[in-house]
Amino acid sequence: MCPSNSSDNSARGFIVPIGGAEEKFHNTEILDRFVDICGGRTAKIGIIPTASELEDTGRNYEKLFRKLGIRHARVLQMPTRKDCRNQENLDYISAADGIFITGGNQLRLSTTLGGTPVAQLIRRRNAEGMHVGGTSAGAAFMPEHMIAGGLEGSTPSPDMVTMAPGLGLTNNFIIDQHFRQRDRLGRLLTALAYNPFAVGVGLDEDTAAFIRPGDQLEVVGSGGITIIDPTHLSYSSMDLARRGEPVSLIGVGLHILISGGRFDIKSRSAVPD
């Protein structure tokens, strides 16, 4: 799925993927920033906990957003595809300033939400200015091409990653989460070897990419973001490698950005702050 069309690209809402384990009690910088771009205390935020098997995940985020000053935060329960056609859920998203997608299993998101009226509406509303945040599985689900699973390690290999269709808010990035903590460099490189059009974004825990309209990315949080840019990829052995064999990639660009760092998708340039 490609992003919904917008006559004015500057009118699009932010996309805010978070690497998971974001700080929720002491220094809530990431969630505070998400609340702020959504409009502050008067914002209306819908929470989608579909990825999680834990019954209290949505309610916990609802309480957290209320603690951060949001008056209108509601859990949108969508455990089945039928719920993704529920008019009450669609009406709330139509009037929301922001949507927040929790962590869990990103395949549960793609198989439950994919192709439904809710997914179509979120893309359309994001094109109109609604902001969409997601943590862990919710972050991986945001792009057109979603990393559904894979192996740990630093060296790419043909069978190191499993891909699936994502929500389709952007086709310019492929996003991976818990990046440094779970040694996921190899699987993101493998995903990009299969699709060198996109830029890879590896999110450490408690770290977010605030992607502005026009795909300008800013880092917020306590960790780092690994940007992998295949623009100048000059050689890949992916077509020759067998299952389990290492893959050679030559000409790949890599940046490590920490809080305040920025990356521009159009110029493919990174700056420290």
Secondary structure, DSSP 8 states (H G I E B T S, - for coil): ------S-GGG---EEEE-S----SS--HHHHHHHHHHTGGG-EEEEE-TT---TTHHHHHHHHHHHTT-SEEEE---SSTGGGG-HHHHHHHHH-SEEEE--S-HHHHHHHHTTSHHHHHHHHHHHHT-EEEEETHHHHTSBSEEEEEE--SSS--TTSEEEEE---SBSSEEEE-STTTTT-HHHHHHHHHH-TTSEEEEE-TTEEEEEETTTEEEEEESSEEEEEE-TT--EE-TTT--TT----EES-EEEEEETT-EEETTTTEEE--
